[in-house]
């Protein structure tokens, strides 16, 4: 497994919030739902995504937008349009003065907006809990990532547009998996752009020495790796591997491994009922105590506290 595959293996929607928005101009929505990640597919007409900090971004039909929370942002027909709609945590919808719009903008099954035949159409999928997307994935993304429609092709947007308004047995599961697939494809397209500000580990993936070393680490986090062991596996000296790894990835091999192990531990604590001992063994720590010590140093809380927080998020 390479580092990108390991990263993209993370998204797991479970009852994600999904909706088809249809709006006539002028329209503007302030999104302050505090969700960790939202994916927007622009189906018809143009729009602007306006972060609180940063320049407005113009998006067109075919574009896909990844919005990394929890910071708020505005989506509008034009940057000059003042927000008429505010989306709160739990996807509660109001006017700026707090008047509920939930009934007024309900257009049917997962359909929402001002007009079912509205000029602007967007498909929105929101991962509302942090357990659904990994900490490593969020850390690798900018607040706003746009993949232009003329740079990639996928049948998934059309399929999602068909499925999102259906109300059939098992539909929630179908939509969750479609959202995961679309997000993974979007992420892959984003990271592979020539101009992308790629994480160090992504750039290092193609290196003949560091690339195989990264794959070995991700393939077996539980192995008691040392730099010498890793160097022998990739046919390099210990010094050469350490120097090359640090230059390309931005940190020493064992520091990188520790970060991945602890990130994986955090994901397991959020997403599974595995005991702390079992989590420790899966990510390369001999005892629950050893994991707890390292985890608290990294996250500022014990694994038990972290898991409790995830359960109530």
C-alpha positions in Angstrom: 0.0 0.0 0.0 1.4 3.4 -0.9 0.8 6.5 1.2 -1.9 7.9 -1.0 -3.8 4.7 -1.1 -3.6 4.6 2.7 -4.9 8.2 2.9 -7.7 7.6 0.4 -8.8 4.5 2.2 -10.2 6.7 5.0 -13.5 8.3 3.9 -16.4 6.3 5.3 -19.7 8.1 5.1 -22.4 6.9 7.4 -25.7 8.6 7.0 -24.0 11.6 5.4 -26.1 14.7 4.7 -26.8 14.8 1.0 -29.0 17.2 -0.9 -29.7 18.5 -4.4 -29.9 22.3 -4.3 -31.8 24.2 -7.0 -31.8 28.0 -6.8 -32.6 31.0 -8.9 -30.5 34.2 -8.7 -29.9 36.2 -6.7 -28.9 33.6 -4.0 -26.3 33.4 -1.3 -25.8 30.9 1.5 -23.5 31.2 4.5 -22.3 27.8 5.5 -21.4 27.6 9.2 -22.3 24.0 9.9 -18.8 23.2 11.4 -18.7 20.0 9.4 -15.2 18.6 8.8 -15.6 18.2 5.1 -18.1 18.9 2.3 -18.1 18.0 -1.4 -20.0 20.1 -3.9 -20.6 19.1 -7.5 -21.6 22.0 -9.7 -24.2 20.6 -12.1 -25.8 23.7 -13.7 -25.0 27.4 -13.9 -22.0 29.1 -12.2 -21.3 30.0 -8.6 -18.8 31.5 -6.3 -17.3 30.0 -3.2 -16.1 32.7 -0.8 -14.1 31.7 2.3 -14.0 34.1 5.3 -10.2 34.3 4.7 -9.0 34.2 1.1 -10.1 35.2 -2.4 -13.5 34.2 -3.9 -13.3 31.2 -6.2 -15.4 31.0 -9.4 -16.8 27.6 -10.1 -18.6 26.3 -13.2 -20.6 23.2 -14.3 -18.5 20.1 -14.0 -16.3 21.5 -11.2 -16.0 19.7 -7.9 -15.3 21.6 -4.7 -13.9 20.2 -1.4 -14.6 22.5 1.5 -12.6 21.6 4.6 -14.2 22.7 7.9 -14.9 23.8 10.4 -14.3 27.4 9.2 -17.4 29.1 7.6 -17.7 30.1 4.0 -20.3 31.5 1.6 -21.6 30.0 -1.7 -23.4 32.5 -3.9 -24.4 33.4 -7.5 -22.1 36.4 -7.2 -19.6 37.7 -4.6 -21.7 40.8 -4.1 -24.9 39.0 -3.1 -25.5 39.2 0.6 -26.4 35.9 2.3 -30.1 35.2 2.5 -29.6 31.7 4.0 -27.5 30.4 6.9 -26.7 26.7 7.3 -26.0 25.9 11.0 -24.7 22.7 12.7 -27.0 19.8 12.1 -27.9 21.4 8.7 -30.5 23.7 10.3 -31.4 26.3 7.8 -32.5 29.9 8.7 -32.5 33.4 7.5 -29.7 35.7 8.8 -32.0 36.8 11.6 -32.8 33.3 12.7 -36.1 32.5 11.0 -36.4 28.9 10.0 -36.4 28.1 6.3 -36.5 24.3 6.5 -40.1 24.0 5.3 -40.0 26.9 2.9 -37.1 25.5 1.0 -38.1 21.8 1.1 -38.5 20.6 -2.5 -39.0 16.9 -1.9 -36.7 13.9 -1.2 -33.2 15.3 -0.6 -34.2 18.3 -2.8 -33.9 21.8 -1.5 -33.9 25.3 -2.8 -36.1 28.1 -4.2 -37.3 26.4 -7.3 -37.2 22.7 -8.4 -36.3 23.9 -11.9 -33.8 26.5 -10.5 -31.1 27.8 -12.8 -28.3 26.8 -10.5 -28.1 23.1 -9.4 -25.5 21.7 -7.1 -25.1 18.3 -5.4 -23.9 18.6 -1.8 -22.5 15.8 0.3 -21.4 16.6 3.9 -19.4 14.4 6.2 -20.8 15.7 9.5 -18.7 13.8 12.0 -14.9 13.8 12.2 -14.9 10.0 12.5 -16.1 9.8 8.9 -12.9 11.4 7.5 -9.4 10.9 8.9 -7.3 13.5 10.6 -4.5 12.7 8.1 -6.8 13.5 5.2 -8.0 16.8 6.7 -4.4 17.8 7.4 -3.4 17.1 3.8 -6.1 19.4 2.3 -6.3 23.2 2.0 -9.5 24.9 3.3 -10.8 25.0 -0.3 -9.8 22.6 -3.1 -11.3 22.9 -6.6 -11.0 20.3 -9.3 -12.0 21.7 -12.7 -14.4 19.8 -14.8 -12.3 20.1 -17.9 -9.4 18.3 -16.2 -11.2 15.0 -15.5 -14.2 12.9 -16.3 -16.3 10.6 -14.2 -19.8 9.1 -14.5 -20.3 9.4 -10.8 -21.7 12.9 -10.7 -24.4 11.9 -13.2 -25.2 8.8 -11.2 -25.3 10.7 -8.0 -27.7 13.2 -9.5 -30.0 10.4 -10.5 -29.8 8.6 -7.1 -29.9 11.5 -4.7 -33.6 12.1 -5.1 -34.7 8.5 -4.9 -36.4 7.1 -1.8 -35.9 3.3 -2.0 -34.8 0.6 0.4 -31.1 0.9 1.2 -30.9 4.2 -0.5 -28.9 5.8 2.3 -26.2 3.2 1.9 -26.1 3.6 -1.9 -25.6 7.4 -1.5 -23.0 7.0 1.2 -20.9 4.8 -1.0 -21.4 7.0 -4.0 -20.2 10.0 -2.0 -17.1 8.1 -0.8 -16.2 7.1 -4.4 -16.7 10.6 -5.7 -14.7 12.1 -2.9 -11.8 9.6 -3.5 -11.8 10.3 -7.2 -11.8 14.1 -6.5 -8.9 13.8 -4.1 -6.9 11.7 -6.5 -7.5 14.3 -9.2 -6.6 17.1 -6.8 -3.3 15.5 -5.6 -2.2 14.6 -9.1 -2.4 18.1 -10.6 1.0 19.3 -11.7 0.5 22.6 -9.9 -0.8 21.0 -6.7 0.9 21.9 -3.4 1.5 18.3 -2.6 2.5 17.0 0.8 6.1 15.9 1.0 5.1 12.2 1.3 3.2 12.5 -2.0 6.1 14.0 -3.9 8.4 11.3 -2.4 6.2 8.5 -3.7 8.0 8.5 -7.0 11.5 8.4 -5.6 13.3 5.1 -6.2 14.5 4.9 -2.6 12.0 6.8 -0.4 8.9 5.6 -2.4 9.5 1.9 -1.6 10.3 2.8 2.0 7.0 4.7 2.4 5.1 1.7 0.9 6.8 -0.7 3.4 5.9 1.5 6.3 2.2 1.8 5.3 2.0 -1.9 4.4 2.9 -3.0 8.0 2.6 -0.3 10.7 2.8 -3.0 13.3 6.3 -4.1 12.3 9.1 -2.9 14.7 10.8 -0.8 12.1 14.2 0.8 12.5 16.0 3.0 10.0 18.6 0.2 9.5 15.9 -2.4 8.8 14.1 -0.1 6.4 17.4 0.8 4.6 18.2 -2.8 4.1 14.8 -3.5 2.6 15.2 -0.7 0.0 18.9 -1.4 -0.8 20.3 1.8 0.6 22.6 2.7 3.5 21.1 3.9 6.7 22.6 7.4 6.3 21.5 7.7 2.7 18.0 6.7 3.4 17.7 9.0 6.5 19.1 12.0 4.5 17.0 11.4 1.4 13.8 10.7 3.4 14.2 13.8 5.5 14.8 16.0 2.4 11.8 14.7 0.4 9.3 14.0 3.2 10.3 16.8 5.5 10.9 14.7 8.6 13.0 11.6 9.6 11.6 8.1 8.8 10.8 7.2 12.4 9.2 10.6 13.1 7.0 10.1 10.0 6.2 6.5 11.1 5.2 7.7 14.6 2.8 10.3 13.0 1.2 7.8 10.8 0.8 5.3 13.6 -0.8 7.8 15.9 -3.1 9.0 13.2 -4.1 5.5 12.4 -4.7 4.9 16.1 -6.9 7.9 16.3 -9.0 6.6 13.3 -9.3 3.2 14.9 -10.4 4.7 18.2 -13.1 6.7 16.4 -14.3 4.1 13.9 -14.1 0.8 15.8 -14.8 -0.8 19.2 -11.3 -2.4 19.4 -9.7 -2.4 22.8 -6.8 -0.1 23.5 -4.5 -3.1 23.6 -5.7 -4.3 20.2 -5.3 -0.8 18.7 -1.8 -0.6 20.2 -0.8 -3.9 18.6 -2.2 -2.9 15.2 -0.2 0.3 15.0 3.1 -1.0 16.3 3.0 -0.3 20.0 3.9 -3.1 22.4 1.5 -2.1 25.1 -1.6 0.1 25.7 0.5 2.1 28.1 3.1 2.9 25.4 0.4 4.0 23.0 -1.3 6.1 25.6 1.9 7.9 26.4 2.7 8.7 22.8 -1.0 9.5 22.0 -1.3 12.0 24.8 1.9 13.7 23.8 0.5 14.1 20.2 -3.1 14.9 20.9 -3.1 16.4 24.3 -5.5 13.8 25.7 -5.6 10.1 26.5 -7.0 7.6 23.9 -10.0 7.1 26.2 -10.8 10.8 26.2 -10.3 11.0 22.5 -12.7 8.1 21.9 -15.3 9.6 24.2 -15.1 12.9 22.4 -15.6 11.1 19.0 -18.6 9.3 20.3 -20.3 12.6 21.3 -19.2 14.6 18.2 
